[in-house]
Amino acid sequence: MNMADAAPEKTTTQRLEEEGEIAADYLEELLDIADLDGEIDMDIDHGRATVDIVTEARGSLSHLVGAEGEVLDALQDLTRLAVQARTGERSRLMLDIAGYRAERRAALTAQANEAMETVRSSGEAIELEPMNAFERKVVHDAVAAAGLTSDSHGTDPERYVKIHPAG
């Protein structure tokens, strides 16, 4: 095959933007079917496409989040599958609805900071309550940024993070 005939490789940014656009189309169709109002914001954050469904009416999308984010997690999985069906590649896309994940990230970071203070003052490792993969990642990132170490233990849904003293 002649090199001039080959399609140029997509950059990572172009690939992530395409993922976001596919996800946005999928979610807009879902909102239309469910007769829900919401705007879709797309971005790229930490090397992954992010899609947020936002609305002016606080709480109007809460049933799409569900208790403890279970419906949101399922919608994220379905959206990732829709992206994969179109691109042929596994997607790491993150979906947020009505700021749920953003608020949860802030709360988890505060919880991790409190736990790290306890670890620093006591010199002992501490175990947090079971968390889903998104929540564990937020805690691991906060711990790493603070110069401590952490690891996950157990099996889902009882998988938890253990924070260790530095050194």
Secondary structure, 3 states (H helix, E strand, C coil): CCHHHCCCCCCHHHHHHHHHHHHHHHHHHHHHHHCCCCEEEEEEECCEEEEEEECCCCCCCHHHHCHHHHHHHHHHHHHHHHHHHHHCCCCCCEEEECCHHHHHHHHHHHHHHHHHHHHHHHCCCEECCCCCHHHHHHHHHHHHHCCCEEEEECCCCCCEEEEECCC
